[in-house]
Amino acid sequence: MKKIYHLSTCDTCKRIIKELDLPDSFIFQDIKTEEITEAQLEEMKELSGSYESLFSKRARLYKERDLKNKDLIEEDFKKLILEHYTFLKRPVIINEEQIFVGNSKKNVAAAKESVHG
């Protein structure tokens, strides 16, 4: 599968999508208008290794709920991501069996290499 989970209102996501110049074979899912399903999150977890690796500690709600001072376990990360889209680290790019999570330069470069190899 070739898919990208993103926020259409996020300037960083827009910039990365433009930079990646993704082929038409990619499916785009705006996680604000089309919620992530548990099955989709399971697939992301299988590829990334953990729910925590998919979790954004930059989310406003993370700070508002003072989650940094709580001992979160994998099940908590899963529940929070399914509860509110902002907890998913974005963008998530899936290219067949490879997953690229987040917007670090290294990650974006690796995704670009994977897509255009």
Secondary structure, 3 states (H helix, E strand, C coil): CEEEEECCCCHHHHHHHHHHCCCCCCEEEECCCCCCCHHHHHHHHHHHCCCHHHECCCCHHHHHCCHHHCCCCHHHHHHHHHHCHHHECCCEEEECCEEEECCCHHHHHHHHHHHHC
